[in-house]
Amino acid sequence: MKHTIILIAAILHAPLALLPAADAPLAEPVTIVAFGDSTTAVRGSTTVYASVLQEELRNVRVINAGVPGNTTEMARKRFEQDVMTHHPQIAIIQFGINDAAVDVWKSLPAIEPRVSLERYEANLRYFVQTLKSKNTRVVLMTSNPLRWTPKLKEMYGKPPYQPENVEGFNAPLAPYCEAARRVALDEGAELLDMQQAFVEQAQKRGVTVDSLLSDGMHPNDDGHRTEADLLRERILVLAKTHSLPITEGPLWKASGEFVTIHPLCTDITHGSPNPAVLGCGLARMKDGAVIAVYSTPTGYYSKPGKTWIAGRLTKDGGKMWSSESVIARHPDCQPSHPSVLTTRDGVLHVFYLGFKTWKWQGVNPAAETQSDLWTTRSSDNGVTWSEPQMIFKGYTGASNGAIETRDGHLIVPYSHYVNDPGRLVNQTSVSTDGGKSWSLSNDIDIGGAGDHEGALEPCVIELKDGRVWMLIRTSRKFFWESFSTDGGKTWSEAKATTIDATSAPGHLTRISDGRIALVWNRAEKKRTELHLALSADEGKTWTPSLNVAKGTPGGATYPFVIEIEPGELWIGYHNVPKGWNFPRARHLRISVSALIENVGR
């Protein structure tokens, strides 16, 4: 018999898996089938538990056979085809939410569940007994808990549901979960109690159960992660007990409280004790040390003069960081969100916002809206810094890096507000004398109207043919691009690229083998996942992307990437679980060779 584990859902959506060691013997994969309803099935961009198991267990084939809307009565009709024909060694079963539902929202309101409690229990017993007769190990999961949302309360806010009770939407489901527990005990199946697990996970993290659900009913990424962790642990025990050739693959690693990073990555975040750490720029200095720059200790909207631009150094690959040094202070604004560049002459250049006010008035930003762009530089490895110099007056958002071209131009890209209608356009400040004086380019305008519309927060890189390529954040599900042939002084009309992206900036760097690395948030996952890809043809095509960091809540976004040593990329990014008043900059490193092995050339 084939070794098989069954996870049944509608579509398998497995992320990239780590390759086994080259010299490891290849056992026949164990098939896993997840049998369930929409809490098992693939759901939009959510990373469901079946996909996590495929990634984090070695030598398995995971089949997702969840079907949205299914009751056990419906599932019984497809049980033979969707489960038994795969000859599973392990089956995971999770039903209940649809069975227990009382459709009080219909024009003729229902007064009974879709499937009676007795019939639900009989169906579960049938599934378990049939699988056990074929020597399949069964993991039975209770349904996850349900919580009210305004939409659900509008539909279901009448008896037998209890709209006045925070757990009142879950009440009719409770006896069905108890029946699942009873079946598991009577039939000798493994039991994972998700009603209890979600409550315990929420308490552990100091949040509510709602934060593990996308809509009051379906688990979000965090909810599926909770289920996957428990399933992985139970499957590994079953594998050991029953001599199944399943082993644990490398696991994602925690980086702070709300972020996990890919097994190929190493966390190198400096541990600032302050509530806000805004800015993840990195630069290698002429003595070999690496500097991280950021603003701290509070966010944008504290009183003027309460934040400063700071730096920390590491000389051992990010294992240890120096104490914080102050780079710049301003008494009349909040210096914020810096980036950093080391030029070929060894001078450090830091670029940052002088945030004063953001206010939107009708179709335009208010007159007092102001966040200027400033710079300071150091020629002695950050010991002393020049007097801060304003290089753009107006309103700009995040400072998203800078480059030095082959002919010595310093190019700083940014976006700023214009009026009638209010929108953002891109521009660059350019210096041809090492940062002593600056000139402004033409605006790059793609139209749009409203706050955070138009051309936002660009990044730039010099191409091999001497042109400078600008990659532009938009709200249009793709990056746009513009080119300069004169070192950033003038720019072409912007056009859409084919690089899918949510409304967040990306960042580019040239690596030593000649390729370009791009770090960004792909469109389907919005800001929750940070992706890395390489291009060998100057940005025309890209390798498959690798998700290097996940952040929930607060995302993993606003990246900065640099090659510190040949073949070693360092990536900075932000997690903002409490909003942009209290962001947390984080950092990781990953080798190019490991990336290539995982995604291909």
ZIHUFEN-V632338 format. One record per backbone hydrogen bond with DSSP energy under -0.5 kcal/mol. NH is the residue of the N-H (numbers start at 0). CO is the residue of the C=O. If there is no record, write none. Layout:
nh-><NH NH>
co-><CO CO>
//
This chain:
nh-><3 4 5 5 6 6 7 7 8 8 9 12 17 23 26 29 30 31 32 33 33 34 34 35 35 36 39 40 45 47 50 51 52 53 54 55 56 57 60 62 62 63 64 64 66 69 74 75 76 76 77 77 78 81 82 83 84 85 86 88 88 89 89 90 91 91 92 93 99 100 102 103 105 108 109 113 114 119 120 121 122 123 124 125 126 127 128 129 130 131 132 133 133 134 135 136 138 139 139 140 140 141 146 147 152 153 154 155 156 157 160 161 162 164 167 169 170 172 173 173 174 175 176 177 178 179 180 181 182 183 184 185 186 187 188 189 191 193 196 197 198 199 200 201 202 203 204 205 205 206 210 211 212 213 214 219 223 224 225 226 227 228 229 230 231 232 233 234 235 236 237 238 239 240 241 242 243 245 246 248 252 254 258 259 260 261 264 265 267 268 271 275 276 277 278 280 280 282 284 284 287 289 290 291 292 293 294 295 299 301 304 305 307 308 309 310 311 313 318 321 324 326 327 329 333 334 335 337 338 340 342 342 345 347 348 349 350 351 352 353 354 354 355 356 360 363 365 368 369 370 371 372 373 374 375 377 382 385 388 390 391 393 395 396 398 399 399 402 404 407 409 410 410 411 412 412 413 415 416 417 421 422 423 424 425 426 428 429 430 435 438 440 441 443 444 445 449 452 454 455 455 458 460 462 465 467 468 468 469 470 471 472 478 479 480 481 483 488 491 494 496 499 500 501 503 506 508 510 513 515 516 517 518 519 521 525 527 529 530 531 532 534 536 539 542 543 545 547 547 548 549 550 551 554 555 556 558 559 561 563 563 564 567 568 569 570 571 572 573 574 575 578 581 582 583 584 585 587 588 589 591 594 595 596 597 598 599>
co-><1 30 31 89 31 32 32 91 6 64 65 10 54 20 24 58 2 60 89 6 62 32 91 33 64 93 36 36 42 45 47 47 48 49 50 51 52 246 29 31 60 61 33 62 35 66 70 71 72 73 73 74 74 77 78 78 79 82 83 3 30 3 30 136 5 32 138 34 95 96 100 101 102 106 102 100 98 115 116 117 118 119 120 121 122 123 124 125 126 127 128 129 130 131 130 88 90 137 189 92 138 191 215 165 148 149 150 151 152 155 157 167 160 161 164 166 166 169 169 170 170 172 172 173 174 175 176 177 178 179 180 181 182 183 183 137 139 191 192 193 194 195 196 197 198 199 200 201 202 201 207 208 209 217 217 211 219 220 221 222 223 224 225 226 227 228 229 230 231 232 233 234 235 236 237 239 238 243 57 55 260 258 254 549 252 547 261 588 586 586 269 296 582 294 276 292 337 290 282 288 284 313 282 311 280 309 277 307 579 298 332 302 295 327 293 324 291 289 315 312 310 308 308 306 354 332 352 277 350 348 340 346 342 377 340 375 338 373 335 371 333 352 369 369 363 360 358 365 356 393 353 391 351 388 349 347 379 376 374 372 372 391 370 414 336 397 412 410 408 404 430 402 408 428 400 410 426 424 394 422 362 417 452 415 443 413 411 438 409 432 429 427 488 425 442 443 421 449 423 453 472 470 468 466 462 483 460 466 481 458 479 455 498 471 494 469 467 485 482 480 478 497 476 520 501 518 516 514 510 534 508 532 506 530 519 522 524 548 519 545 517 515 540 536 533 598 531 529 545 529 259 527 257 550 526 573 504 571 569 561 567 567 564 589 561 587 559 585 556 583 553 575 578 579 574 276 572 570 265 568 566 590 591 592 593 594 595>
//
